[in-house]
Structure formats: C-alpha cells, structure tokens
Amino acid sequence: MVRPGFALADAVWCSRTDPARTLLLGHRSGCIVAAAAARRLADGYGRPAAQLTLLEAADFYHSVIFERL
C-alpha cells in the first residue's frame, strides 16, 4: 500500500505542482496512500505537502501510518 503513495508523490512532483500548495486527503485505506505520499514529498523531495488530512484511518493501518511512515 505504500508504493501507490510513492507513485502519487512522484506524479505530483513530475507535474511541477508545488507541494506547498497541495492538500493530500485520505479516507479509510486511502490514508496510507496519502501518508506515504506526504512522507515521500517531505523526505524524498524536501518539499512537504501543505496539508495532510486522514479521515477514518483503518485500524489495522494505524501502526504503519503513525509509527513507520
């Protein structure tokens, strides 16, 4: 589930969209994708997203989202 987030971050970066003007929104299982994209933008490209919103994150992803990413 992390690789789609990296792909999303790469797509944002390659489209020349300014991450500082980007809102990433994830719902349920999409939370891990949005969190992975936010991490990739911040660590991989040195440009954090303006906002990361996680709605109703699936319980079994909590440790991945909040501890590993």
Secondary structure as GFF3:
##gff-version 3
##sequence-region A 1 69
A	DSSP	alpha_helix	2	14	.	.	.	ID=ss1
A	DSSP	three_ten_helix	19	21	.	.	.	ID=ss2
A	DSSP	beta_strand	23	27	.	.	.	ID=ss3
A	DSSP	alpha_helix	30	39	.	.	.	ID=ss4
A	DSSP	pi_helix	40	44	.	.	.	ID=ss5
A	DSSP	beta_strand	51	55	.	.	.	ID=ss6
A	DSSP	three_ten_helix	59	61	.	.	.	ID=ss7
A	DSSP	alpha_helix	62	63	.	.	.	ID=ss8
A	DSSP	pi_helix	64	68	.	.	.	ID=ss9
###
